[in-house]
């Protein structure tokens, strides 16, 4: 094969391969942000089905969270919590931090608000993609208002799913 033909093919395929590699890297790198955006949109529009689809498999398997529990959590805790303290139009900054492998925590800062809204994302094994452990999300943010275990019990939770795939009981549930 002539050298010119090989050079033309390389000149065509090398940039194409580079674009494909950068595109795949970008898609993977942006995945947590896409999940975060979908979750935030679902939270503020009360889209129970989307929230349920974003929870990890172990949270469904152990029946830690059901669509009915998400709905009652939303009406009893999240809706007043979000509307009063964290109106969406006051969102001014999102910070990302990683304290464990395969998980990220996002801190959402709102105008005129000292406290942060915390959203934990995990990438559990089994090719599930980035998920939001909903019971853990509620528990973390209930801590902002005092005794998270009491608030969780009042809403109807018995267990909380961890981002790593485990489940722990809420303190004093058996009393």
Protein Blocks (a to p, Z undefined) as FASTA:
>chain_A
ZZklmmmmmmmmmmmmmmmmmmmmmmmmmmmmmmmmmmmmmmmnopaklmmmmpcfklmm
nomacfklmmmmmmmmmmmmmmmmmcfklpcbdcdddfbghiacdddddehiabdcdddd
dddehilopaddfklmmmmmmmmnopfklmmmmnopabdcdfkopacddehklZZ
